[in-house]
Each structure stands twice: as structure tokens, then as C-alpha cells.
Amino acid sequence: DVEYMGMMPVGVKDYKEDKILAYPNPTKDIINFNVNNLDEGDISIYNINGQLMMRENISQGSNSVIVSTLSKGIYFYIIRDKYSNKITSDKFIKH
């Protein structure tokens, strides 16, 4: 005898990529973050030693963060979604 299972979906899930565009990079005074698929969240900026330098609330769309008070160097940012706790991170250079 042959048994059949119910129909099962196959393939790759189609999803909209959660993309964050940070520009200009390198930056001097202001860095902009274009964020998709995020209603509310926050961005944390850390120096190369892992020290938290600033934290700001952000929302979907375009967000500007003033970084003119930061020293020249490489910084890491972490964007956290307030509701899902999804985390995205990358780096930028401050001139």
C-alpha cells in the first residue's frame, strides 16, 4: 500500500527584504538611515571599543542622526525593532 501525505508547499518563501540604507558613508556631520518594515525602534551607535556613544528613537522611513560630536573613526550601529526585537547592524566611518 502507498500512503500519501496532504499537499505540502515547496519552494522559497517570498519576502520583502528588510533593507536599511545608511548614507552618506563616510559622513562628517549627519548620517541618514532609510528604514523599511519598522514601525518603531531605536538606533544605538557604538565606537570601535564597544562603548555606547548615542541612542535615538527611529521610525519607518528616513531618519537623520547628528554625529558631528563624535570623533573621527569607525562606528557600529544597531537598529532594534521595538515590537519584534529584530536587530540589524552595520558600520559607518566618521570623518
Residue pairs with C-beta under 8 A, 6 or more apart in sequence:
16 36
16 37
17 36
18 36
18 37
18 38
18 86
18 88
19 36
20 33
20 34
20 35
20 36
20 79
20 88
20 90
21 32
21 33
21 34
22 31
22 32
22 33
22 77
22 90
22 92
23 31
23 32
23 34
24 31
24 32
25 31
25 92
25 93
26 92
26 93
26 94
26 95
27 67
27 92
27 93
27 94
27 95
28 68
28 94
28 95
29 66
29 67
29 68
30 64
30 65
30 66
30 67
30 68
31 64
31 65
31 67
31 92
32 62
32 63
32 64
32 65
33 43
33 58
33 62
33 63
33 64
33 65
33 77
33 79
34 61
34 62
34 63
35 41
35 58
35 59
35 60
35 61
35 63
35 79
36 60
37 60
38 58
38 59
38 60
38 79
38 81
39 59
39 60
39 81
39 82
39 83
40 57
40 58
40 59
40 81
40 82
40 83
41 57
41 58
41 59
41 79
41 80
41 81
41 82
42 55
42 56
42 57
42 58
42 79
42 80
42 82
43 55
43 56
43 58
43 63
43 65
43 77
43 78
43 79
43 80
44 52
44 54
44 55
44 77
44 78
44 80
45 52
45 53
45 54
45 55
45 65
45 67
45 70
45 75
45 76
45 77
46 52
46 53
46 75
46 76
46 77
46 78
47 53
47 70
47 73
47 75
48 73
48 74
48 75
48 76
53 70
53 75
54 65
54 67
54 70
56 63
56 65
58 79
67 75
67 94
70 94
71 94
72 94
72 95
73 93
73 94
74 91
74 92
74 93
74 94
75 91
75 92
75 93
75 94
76 89
76 90
76 91
77 89
77 90
77 91
77 92
78 87
78 88
78 89
79 87
79 88
79 89
80 86
80 87
81 87
